[in-house]
Amino acid sequence: MANTVQGESSSTPGASSSTPNWKYDVFLSFRGEEKFTDHLYHALTRSGMRTFRDNEGLGRGEVISPQLIQAIKVSRCAVVVLSQNYADSKWCLDELQQILESMNEMGQRVFPIFYDVDPSDVRNQRKSFREALANHEKRLRGNMDIVQDWKKALSEIGTISGWDTRSR
């Protein structure tokens, strides 16, 4: 799996053992919208932020990798770009769950960007989000718990104050 990272870091001298040892300042989560996320990634790295982004999507049937989970856990914050097709990807939904788990357990900050989508459509699973989840339900008939977990994750991220690109 390819990834791009700007500026590796080592542990901070004198940091207390209870302080997380962040390897990245930002974990960038997105699906599609490459032009927007490329600009965002380059802006973050130009400002000196160590930014992790996954450049290659997983193939069908693959699961989120342990390396990706680890990258989420060692990132100070996550920027989640929620676009029309974000929920089409089981992988993105799994990634979102991990990001929110890290936020709730480790105090990481999460900054959603609602890219041409209404935050209430994410929160309430309407429009493209409803359609994507319905498709997942059809494919995963034997494992509806995971779809319910994804719905909870979308509801949670939809309640976090972020940026709505529709009002640029």
C-alpha positions as a Markdown table, in Angstrom:
| # | Residue | x | y | z |
|---|---|---|---|---|
| 1 | Met | 0.0 | 0.0 | 0.0 |
| 2 | Ala | 1.5 | 3.3 | -1.0 |
| 3 | Asn | 1.4 | 6.3 | 1.2 |
| 4 | Thr | 2.9 | 9.8 | 1.2 |
| 5 | Val | 4.3 | 11.3 | 4.3 |
| 6 | Gln | 6.0 | 14.7 | 4.6 |
| 7 | Gly | 8.7 | 14.9 | 7.3 |
| 8 | Glu | 9.2 | 11.9 | 9.7 |
| 9 | Ser | 9.6 | 12.8 | 13.3 |
| 10 | Ser | 11.1 | 11.2 | 16.4 |
| 11 | Ser | 9.9 | 11.3 | 19.9 |
| 12 | Thr | 10.0 | 14.7 | 21.7 |
| 13 | Pro | 12.6 | 14.9 | 24.4 |
| 14 | Gly | 11.1 | 15.4 | 27.8 |
| 15 | Ala | 7.6 | 14.2 | 26.8 |
| 16 | Ser | 5.7 | 12.5 | 29.6 |
| 17 | Ser | 4.9 | 8.9 | 29.2 |
| 18 | Ser | 1.2 | 9.7 | 29.3 |
| 19 | Thr | 1.5 | 12.0 | 26.3 |
| 20 | Pro | 0.9 | 10.2 | 23.0 |
| 21 | Asn | 3.9 | 10.0 | 20.7 |
| 22 | Trp | 2.5 | 11.5 | 17.5 |
| 23 | Lys | 4.2 | 10.5 | 14.3 |
| 24 | Tyr | 2.0 | 12.6 | 12.1 |
| 25 | Asp | 0.2 | 15.9 | 12.6 |
| 26 | Val | -2.6 | 15.0 | 10.2 |
| 27 | Phe | -4.2 | 11.8 | 8.9 |
| 28 | Leu | -6.1 | 12.7 | 5.7 |
| 29 | Ser | -9.1 | 10.5 | 4.9 |
| 30 | Phe | -10.9 | 10.9 | 1.6 |
| 31 | Arg | -12.5 | 9.2 | -1.4 |
| 32 | Gly | -12.2 | 10.7 | -4.8 |
| 33 | Glu | -11.9 | 14.5 | -5.1 |
| 34 | Glu | -8.2 | 14.1 | -5.9 |
| 35 | Lys | -7.7 | 17.7 | -7.1 |
| 36 | Phe | -9.2 | 19.1 | -3.8 |
| 37 | Thr | -7.3 | 16.6 | -1.6 |
| 38 | Asp | -4.0 | 17.2 | -3.5 |
| 39 | His | -4.3 | 20.9 | -2.9 |
| 40 | Leu | -5.2 | 20.3 | 0.8 |
| 41 | Tyr | -2.3 | 17.9 | 1.2 |
| 42 | His | 0.2 | 20.2 | -0.3 |
| 43 | Ala | -1.0 | 23.2 | 1.7 |
| 44 | Leu | -0.7 | 21.1 | 4.9 |
| 45 | Thr | 2.8 | 19.9 | 4.1 |
| 46 | Arg | 3.9 | 23.4 | 3.0 |
| 47 | Ser | 2.9 | 24.7 | 6.4 |
| 48 | Gly | 5.2 | 22.1 | 8.0 |
| 49 | Met | 2.6 | 19.6 | 9.0 |
| 50 | Arg | 3.6 | 15.9 | 8.8 |
| 51 | Thr | 0.7 | 14.6 | 6.8 |
| 52 | Phe | -0.3 | 11.0 | 6.1 |
| 53 | Arg | -2.5 | 10.2 | 3.2 |
| 54 | Asp | -3.1 | 6.9 | 1.5 |
| 55 | Asn | -2.6 | 7.2 | -2.2 |
| 56 | Glu | -3.8 | 3.8 | -3.3 |
| 57 | Gly | -7.3 | 2.4 | -2.7 |
| 58 | Leu | -7.8 | -1.2 | -1.6 |
| 59 | Gly | -9.1 | -3.8 | -4.1 |
| 60 | Arg | -12.5 | -5.4 | -3.7 |
| 61 | Gly | -12.7 | -7.7 | -0.7 |
| 62 | Glu | -9.6 | -6.3 | 1.0 |
| 63 | Val | -9.7 | -5.0 | 4.6 |
| 64 | Ile | -8.2 | -2.0 | 6.1 |
| 65 | Ser | -4.5 | -2.8 | 6.7 |
| 66 | Pro | -2.8 | -2.8 | 10.1 |
| 67 | Gln | -0.4 | -0.2 | 8.8 |
| 68 | Leu | -3.2 | 2.2 | 8.1 |
| 69 | Ile | -4.8 | 1.6 | 11.5 |
| 70 | Gln | -1.4 | 2.3 | 13.1 |
| 71 | Ala | -1.1 | 5.5 | 11.0 |
| 72 | Ile | -4.5 | 6.7 | 12.3 |
| 73 | Lys | -3.5 | 5.9 | 15.9 |
| 74 | Val | -0.2 | 7.9 | 15.7 |
| 75 | Ser | -1.7 | 11.0 | 14.1 |
| 76 | Arg | -2.5 | 14.0 | 16.2 |
| 77 | Cys | -5.6 | 14.8 | 14.3 |
| 78 | Ala | -7.6 | 13.6 | 11.3 |
| 79 | Val | -9.1 | 15.6 | 8.4 |
| 80 | Val | -12.0 | 13.6 | 6.9 |
| 81 | Val | -13.2 | 14.8 | 3.5 |
| 82 | Leu | -16.8 | 13.6 | 3.2 |
| 83 | Ser | -17.8 | 13.7 | -0.5 |
| 84 | Gln | -20.8 | 12.3 | -2.3 |
| 85 | Asn | -19.2 | 8.9 | -2.8 |
| 86 | Tyr | -17.4 | 8.6 | 0.5 |
| 87 | Ala | -19.9 | 6.0 | 1.9 |
| 88 | Asp | -19.6 | 3.9 | -1.3 |
| 89 | Ser | -16.4 | 2.5 | 0.1 |
| 90 | Lys | -16.4 | -0.1 | 2.9 |
| 91 | Trp | -12.8 | 0.8 | 3.4 |
| 92 | Cys | -13.5 | 4.5 | 4.0 |
| 93 | Leu | -16.3 | 3.6 | 6.4 |
| 94 | Asp | -13.9 | 1.2 | 8.3 |
| 95 | Glu | -11.3 | 4.0 | 8.3 |
| 96 | Leu | -13.9 | 6.5 | 9.7 |
| 97 | Gln | -14.8 | 4.1 | 12.5 |
| 98 | Gln | -11.1 | 3.8 | 13.5 |
| 99 | Ile | -10.6 | 7.6 | 13.3 |
| 100 | Leu | -13.6 | 8.2 | 15.6 |
| 101 | Glu | -12.5 | 5.4 | 18.0 |
| 102 | Ser | -9.1 | 7.1 | 18.2 |
| 103 | Met | -10.8 | 10.4 | 18.9 |
| 104 | Asn | -12.9 | 9.0 | 21.7 |
| 105 | Glu | -10.2 | 6.9 | 23.3 |
| 106 | Met | -7.1 | 9.0 | 22.7 |
| 107 | Gly | -8.4 | 12.5 | 22.4 |
| 108 | Gln | -7.4 | 13.0 | 18.8 |
| 109 | Arg | -9.0 | 15.9 | 17.0 |
| 110 | Val | -11.2 | 15.3 | 14.0 |
| 111 | Phe | -12.0 | 17.9 | 11.4 |
| 112 | Pro | -14.6 | 17.1 | 8.9 |
| 113 | Ile | -14.8 | 18.8 | 5.5 |
| 114 | Phe | -18.2 | 18.3 | 3.9 |
| 115 | Tyr | -17.2 | 18.5 | 0.2 |
| 116 | Asp | -20.4 | 19.4 | -1.7 |
| 117 | Val | -22.6 | 17.5 | 0.7 |
| 118 | Asp | -24.9 | 18.7 | 3.4 |
| 119 | Pro | -23.7 | 17.7 | 6.9 |
| 120 | Ser | -27.2 | 16.8 | 7.8 |
| 121 | Asp | -27.2 | 14.3 | 4.9 |
| 122 | Val | -24.2 | 12.6 | 6.4 |
| 123 | Arg | -25.6 | 12.8 | 10.0 |
| 124 | Asn | -29.0 | 11.4 | 8.9 |
| 125 | Gln | -27.8 | 9.2 | 6.0 |
| 126 | Arg | -29.8 | 10.8 | 3.3 |
| 127 | Lys | -29.3 | 11.0 | -0.5 |
| 128 | Ser | -26.0 | 9.4 | -1.6 |
| 129 | Phe | -25.2 | 8.2 | 1.9 |
| 130 | Arg | -28.6 | 6.3 | 2.2 |
| 131 | Glu | -28.1 | 4.8 | -1.2 |
| 132 | Ala | -24.5 | 3.6 | -0.4 |
| 133 | Leu | -25.6 | 2.1 | 2.9 |
| 134 | Ala | -28.5 | 0.3 | 1.3 |
| 135 | Asn | -26.1 | -1.2 | -1.2 |
| 136 | His | -23.8 | -2.3 | 1.6 |
| 137 | Glu | -26.8 | -3.9 | 3.4 |
| 138 | Lys | -27.6 | -5.9 | 0.2 |
| 139 | Arg | -24.1 | -7.2 | -0.1 |
| 140 | Leu | -23.6 | -7.9 | 3.7 |
| 141 | Arg | -26.8 | -9.6 | 4.6 |
| 142 | Gly | -25.1 | -11.9 | 7.0 |
| 143 | Asn | -23.3 | -9.0 | 8.8 |
| 144 | Met | -25.8 | -6.2 | 9.5 |
| 145 | Asp | -23.9 | -5.2 | 12.7 |
| 146 | Ile | -21.1 | -3.6 | 10.6 |
| 147 | Val | -23.6 | -1.5 | 8.6 |
| 148 | Gln | -25.2 | -0.3 | 11.9 |
| 149 | Asp | -21.7 | 0.6 | 13.1 |
| 150 | Trp | -21.1 | 2.6 | 9.9 |
| 151 | Lys | -24.4 | 4.4 | 10.3 |
| 152 | Lys | -23.4 | 5.4 | 13.9 |
| 153 | Ala | -20.0 | 6.6 | 12.6 |
| 154 | Leu | -21.6 | 8.7 | 9.9 |
| 155 | Ser | -24.0 | 10.1 | 12.5 |
| 156 | Glu | -21.2 | 11.0 | 14.8 |
| 157 | Ile | -19.0 | 12.7 | 12.2 |
| 158 | Gly | -22.0 | 14.6 | 10.9 |
| 159 | Thr | -22.4 | 16.2 | 14.4 |
| 160 | Ile | -18.8 | 17.5 | 14.5 |
| 161 | Ser | -18.4 | 21.1 | 13.5 |
| 162 | Gly | -16.4 | 21.3 | 10.3 |
| 163 | Trp | -16.3 | 23.1 | 7.0 |
| 164 | Asp | -19.0 | 23.0 | 4.4 |
| 165 | Thr | -17.6 | 23.7 | 0.9 |
| 166 | Arg | -21.0 | 24.5 | -0.5 |
| 167 | Ser | -20.7 | 27.9 | 1.3 |
| 168 | Arg | -17.1 | 28.5 | 0.2 |
